[in-house]
């Protein structure tokens, strides 16, 4: 059931994003019907419009619909610049003495001495040393 719902919602999102392509495919499939019902230039066959005027109107309308933002969504987002501690505890954050001092009294427990390295390069053993000619 969840897979069907996820597939349905995915198809809806894809259909919305490919709305112009859907209009063009619909025009290509039903060209004769669009020419007969919606074409403005039916009486001028020399223009060879074949309903492209109607397709152009639909594409223009879809582009304008994509550009419009509903006024109800504009200006509804409110950002607050206060950190969460000041919103929850207004008295505690007011005095600088009450704030904890981070990093002032930290002790450094890590030390690095580059001289005491564990790595030692391999030395050729007696079997690897070539014999010298006498």
N, C-alpha and C positions, 0 to 999 in steps of 0.2 A: 504494500500500500504506500509506504514511504517512497519507494523508488518511482512509483507512478506519479506521485505528487511532485517529486523533485524533477522528473522528466517534463511534466506539464509546466511547471514554473520556469524551467530552463527554456522551453519552447516559447513561452510568452515573452521572456526577456529577449530572445533572439528575434522573434517576430517584430518586437518594438524597435530593435536596433536596425533591422533590415526592412523597414517599412517602405522605403523608396523602391527597393528591388522587388518587393511584393507587388507594388503598383505596376511596375514595368512588366513583370511576368503575367499579371492579370490582363494587362492590355494585349500582350502578345498572344495569349490563349483565346481571348474573346475580341479580337480585332474587328470582326464583321459586326458583332452586336454593338460595340462601342461606336463604330462608324455609322451604323443605322440609327442609333438612339441619341447619341450625344454630340456628333460632329456638327460644328457650326458651318463648315464649308461643304456640305453635301451637294449644294447646287453648283459648285465649281470643281468638277472632277479634274481639270487641268492642273490644279494645285497638288494633287495626290496627297491630301492631308490624311485620309484614312483614320481619323480619330486622334491624330497626334496633338491636335489643339486641346482636346479634352485631357489627354495624358499630361500635357504641359501645365494645364490648370491644376490638376491633382498634385503634381510634383511641387509646384509653387506653393500650394496650400499646405502640403506636408512640411516644406522647409520653413514656412512661417510658423507653423505649430511647434516645430522644434526650437525655434528661437525664442518663443514667448515663455516667460517664467511666470507662474501664477503669483499675484501680489501677496497672497496669504503666506507664501513660503519665504518671502524676502523680509529680513529684519527680525525673525523669530529667534535666532540663535544669540545667546547671551554668554559672554566669556567673563569670568571673574579672575582678577589678577592676584587674589589673596591666597597664600598657602593654606592648606587644610588646618594646621595648628592654630592659626589666628582666627579662623572661623569657629572652631570648637571651643577654644579657651582664650577669650579675648583679654583677660586680666594677666594671664601668665606670660603671654608673648609681649606685653607692653614694656616690661622692665628688662634692660640689657643684662642685669646681674643674674636674673633668673634663667637666662638661656645657658645651656650647657656649652662648655668650651671643648670643641672637638679638635684634636690634633695638637693641642698645646702641651699636654703632659704624656704624650705617647712615648713609650720606650721602644727602642729599636732592638729587636731580638735577632734579626737576621744579619749575618756577617758573611762576607765573601772574601776569600783569600785565593787569588789567582795562581799563587805559586805551588800550592799543594795539589797538583792535578793527579788524577788517578790514571790517566791515559799514558801508556808507554808504547812506543812504536815497536813492532815485532823485530826481533834480531834473527838473522839467519843462523840456523843450527848447523852442526857439523855435516849433516847430509846435504845441506843446501849450498855449502861453500864449494865452488869449483876447485878441483885438484890442480895444483900447479905442475907444470911440466918441468922435469929436472934437467 
